[in-house]
Amino acid sequence: MDKRSLYDGLNELETELSNSLAELIRMKESLLQLVEKNATLEMENQRLRQHLQELDQAKEASAKKTAGLSQSRMNLEKIYEDGFHVCNEFYGSRRENDEPCLLCSGVIYRESNK
């Protein structure tokens, strides 16, 4: 092998290695972006799971709360949740800023002695 062909071969090898290195760097950056995106999505997924669990717990608590109510009291509860009084004193009037009313709560949730 003469010196010229050896030099040309080394230059060609150097060019190929440079191209391979550039490709490796691009692949590494892409992998880094994917790993970051995956970590972000995993954290968001975890938060969504926790939120769903909280919603399920709230739904179960609401179901337990209304499980013992008769149909008529459930209707009164719906009217109350829509923002209207169901107590004898203010029946049918709108609750200001949906603030709670103890009289209404007493009508809806009191124990039935009959």
N, C-alpha and C positions, 0 to 999 in steps of 0.2 A: 504494500500500500504506500503510495507516495504521500508526501506532506500535504499537497493541495487537496487530495481527496479526503485525507484524515481531517484537515481543517474544515472542509465543507461539511463533512459528516458531523463533526462536533457542533458547528453552527446550526445545522438542521436539528440536531438533538436538543440544543439549547432553545431554539424556537418552539419545538414541540413541548418541551418542559414548561416554558413560559406560558404557552397556550393552556396546557393542562393545569398549571397553577392558577391561572385566571379563571378557568372553569371551576376548579375546586373552591376558589374564594366565592364565586357566585352561588355555588351549591350550598356552601356553608352559610352564607347570608340568607338564602331562601329557607334553609332549615331553621335558622335562628328565628326568622319571622314566623314560621309555622309553629315553633315551640312556644313563642310568646303568645300567639293567637290562641293556641290550645290551652295555655294556662289561663288566659283571660276568660275563655269560654267555660272552662271547668269551674272557675270561681263564680261566674254568672249562673251557671247551671246549679251550683250548690246553693246560691242565694235564692234561686227560683224554687228549688226543692224545699228549702226552709219556709219560704213564703207559702207554698202550697200546703205544707204541713200545718202552718199557723191557720190558714183558711179552713182546712179540714177540721182542726180542733175547734175553731170558732163555730163552724157549722154544726159539729157534734154537740157543743155546749148549747147552741140555740135550739137544736132538736130536743135535747134533754129538758131544756127550760119549757118548751111548748108541748112536750109529750103528754103532760098531765092535763092540758087544757081541753075543755070541751070545744066543740065547733063554734059555738056562739062567742066564747071568750077568744078563740083564735081570730074570729072576725073583728072583735073589738080591738085586739092587738094590732091587726092589720090597719084599721082606721087610725089607731094611735100612731103607728109607725109612719103613716102617710102625713102626719103633722096635725091631727085634730084631737081635741079632748073627747074622752069617752066617760068622764066622771059626771055625776049628777049636777054639779055646780056649773060647769062650763061646757056641757055636752054640745058638740058640733062646732064650737068656735076653734079657730086656728091657734095652735100653740106658737107663741112668739119664739123665733129662732130655734124651733124644735127643742125647747128646753123641757126637761122632764117634769112630770106632774105626779106627785105622790098620790093624789086622789085617784087619778087614772090607773096608776100601778096597782093600787088597792083593789079597784074594780076588776082589773084583768087577772091579777095573780093571787087574790085572797083564796084561802081554802074554802071549799064548798062544804058546808055543814049539813047539807040536806041529803 
